[in-house]
Amino acid sequence: MTIGDICEMLSLQMKEQGELLHQCRANYAQVFTTMNDEKSRQGDIEGKLRTDLATRTQELEKTKLIFADMMAQITERHKNEVTQLEAEKARMKKKMSDTL
């Protein structure tokens, strides 16, 4: 093997190493781009989930207020009905005592 052959082999190896290095850089760039795209997509999903959670929380609060209002109305109606029944009971008692 001559010095020229060795130089040619080294030149080919350097060329192959250069091509491998170029391919590694391209792969790294692709992985980096993919990671950034994935982070961006996850950020979008996270933003949508936060918005959805906020909307649902507001809806829940509105529902709680509506429920509390309905319970107050039902309680008030119940009190009124009890008062009416007690008044009717008192009238009936008075009628019975007047009759006897």
C-alpha positions as CSV (number, residue, x, y, z in Angstrom):
1,M,0.0,0.0,0.0
2,T,1.4,3.3,-1.0
3,I,1.2,6.7,0.6
4,G,-1.1,7.7,-2.2
5,D,-3.4,4.8,-1.4
6,I,-3.4,5.7,2.3
7,C,-4.2,9.3,1.5
8,E,-7.0,8.2,-0.8
9,M,-8.5,5.9,2.0
10,L,-8.2,8.7,4.5
11,S,-9.9,11.1,2.1
12,L,-12.8,8.7,1.5
13,Q,-13.1,8.2,5.3
14,M,-13.1,11.9,5.9
15,K,-15.8,12.3,3.2
16,E,-17.9,9.6,4.8
17,Q,-17.5,11.1,8.2
18,G,-18.5,14.5,6.8
19,E,-21.6,13.0,5.3
20,L,-22.4,11.3,8.6
21,L,-21.9,14.5,10.4
22,H,-24.2,16.3,7.9
23,Q,-26.8,13.6,8.4
24,C,-26.6,13.8,12.2
25,R,-27.1,17.6,12.0
26,A,-30.1,17.2,9.8
27,N,-31.5,14.5,12.2
28,Y,-30.9,16.8,15.1
29,A,-32.6,19.7,13.4
30,Q,-35.6,17.5,12.6
31,V,-35.9,16.2,16.2
32,F,-35.5,19.8,17.5
33,T,-38.3,21.0,15.1
34,T,-40.5,18.1,16.0
35,M,-40.0,18.7,19.8
36,N,-40.9,22.4,19.3
37,D,-44.0,21.5,17.3
38,E,-45.0,19.1,20.0
39,K,-44.5,21.6,22.7
40,S,-46.5,24.1,20.7
41,R,-49.3,21.6,20.2
42,Q,-49.3,20.7,23.9
43,G,-49.5,24.4,24.7
44,D,-52.5,24.8,22.5
45,I,-54.2,21.8,24.0
46,E,-53.4,23.1,27.5
47,G,-54.8,26.5,26.6
48,K,-58.0,25.0,25.3
49,L,-58.3,22.9,28.4
50,R,-57.9,25.9,30.7
51,T,-60.5,27.8,28.7
52,D,-62.9,24.9,28.9
53,L,-62.3,24.6,32.6
54,A,-62.9,28.3,33.2
55,T,-66.1,28.1,31.1
56,R,-67.4,25.1,33.0
57,T,-66.5,26.7,36.3
58,Q,-68.5,29.7,35.4
59,E,-71.4,27.5,34.3
60,L,-71.2,25.6,37.6
61,E,-71.3,28.9,39.6
62,K,-74.3,30.1,37.6
63,T,-76.0,26.7,38.3
64,K,-75.2,27.0,42.0
65,L,-76.8,30.5,42.1
66,I,-79.9,29.3,40.2
67,F,-80.2,26.3,42.6
68,A,-79.8,28.5,45.6
69,D,-82.5,30.8,44.3
70,M,-84.8,27.9,43.6
71,M,-84.2,26.5,47.1
72,A,-85.0,29.9,48.6
73,Q,-88.3,30.1,46.6
74,I,-89.2,26.5,47.6
75,T,-88.5,27.3,51.3
76,E,-90.5,30.5,51.1
77,R,-93.5,28.7,49.5
78,H,-93.2,26.0,52.1
79,K,-93.3,28.6,54.9
80,N,-96.3,30.3,53.3
81,E,-98.2,27.0,52.9
82,V,-97.4,26.1,56.6
83,T,-98.7,29.5,57.7
84,Q,-101.8,29.0,55.6
85,L,-102.4,25.5,57.0
86,E,-101.9,26.8,60.6
87,A,-104.3,29.6,60.0
88,E,-106.8,27.2,58.5
89,K,-106.3,24.9,61.4
90,A,-106.9,27.8,63.8
91,R,-110.1,28.8,62.0
92,M,-111.4,25.2,62.0
93,K,-110.6,24.9,65.7
94,K,-112.5,28.2,66.4
95,K,-115.4,27.0,64.3
96,M,-115.5,23.7,66.2
97,S,-115.4,25.4,69.6
98,D,-118.1,27.9,68.4
99,T,-120.2,25.0,67.2
100,L,-119.9,23.1,70.6
